[in-house]
Amino acid sequence: IMCWIKPDATQSSSWNYILHKFEASVSGYWLAEGYNGNHHVQIQVHHGGSPAYSRSYTSAALTPGVWAHVAGAAENGVDVKTFINGVEDSNENTLYADLVAPTGRTAQIGYRNSVQTYKGRMALLKVYNRALSALEIQDIFDREKHLFGVW
């Protein structure tokens, strides 16, 4: 999952979901930003059972009002990584060895269950059917950065 985002300065006390596709206690995934106003990025992959998820947070926070390229990749739901502007930044990485189970839930862009809406702007959201390598993510960032004034 990857997207260009420009977060607002005002954040809610919960995650601002970029993409959310999750069934409680079953399976799914999300890419989100800004829990408690800290502007960090998280990818979380749920696969049911116990333990139920794998996740990764960024150590760097995004700057409100500035475009950033964010990405999350999960290889088989186990090796979960986060990226900011084409560079891996996986500060906290909780890994549980299990595959991601398919979910029948509809993907929600910019919100979760119409309660938590994304605060900011988004562009060029992309969802791939495989985990991209760090080199592929860097290459996509390099090709698109001029569109958002990032150098």
Salt bridges, closest charged atoms under 4 A:
GLU33 OE2 - HIS39 ND1 2.71
ASP79 OD2 - LYS81 NZ 3.49
GLU92 OE2 - ARG55 NH2 3.25
ASP98 OD2 - HIS47 ND1 3.50
GLU136 OE2 - ARG130 NH2 2.71
ASP139 OD2 - ARG143 NE 3.15
ASP142 OD1 - LYS145 NZ 3.71
GLU144 OE2 - LYS126 NZ 2.23
